[in-house]
Amino acid sequence: MAAKRILYVGAAVLFCIGLALFVWAVFNVVASTANASQSHLLSAGLGYGIVALIFIAAGVGVVLAAARAGKTEVVQNVSMNVDLPAQTKISQMTCRNCGGALKPENIKMVAGAPMVVCPYCGTTYQLTEEPKW
């Protein structure tokens, strides 16, 4: 929150400087048109006007940055539960490379597919379901 306040104060300072330069530019242009012999005041007034617009645009940019600051990303955890039929026999899962016993911690979901990482041999493979016939 402190960063947002600093950004808003910075934007206010940029707006004030831009407004002051804009007023200065307007008075220089008015003074130069009243006295036609001072054309350098006209060019100086236009220069101040351009700089004033840059300061005001920077203030708008800082306000937009402050408005976006502090937005957080929402992370969702998804749990999947499998409901097994009553007569299901559960057998020990083993690594298809070395035959080591696998635990549920060795299975991770990666891009929607169950991946097995063997803690013994380090083999990584996708878990597939064998046909039941």
Secondary structure, DSSP 8 states (H G I E B T S, - for coil): -HHHHHHHHHHHHHHHHHHHHHHHHHHHHHHHHHSTT-HHHHHHHHHHHHHHHHHHHHHHHHHHHHHHTT---------------TT------B-TTT--B--GGGEEEETTEEEEE-TTT--EEE-------
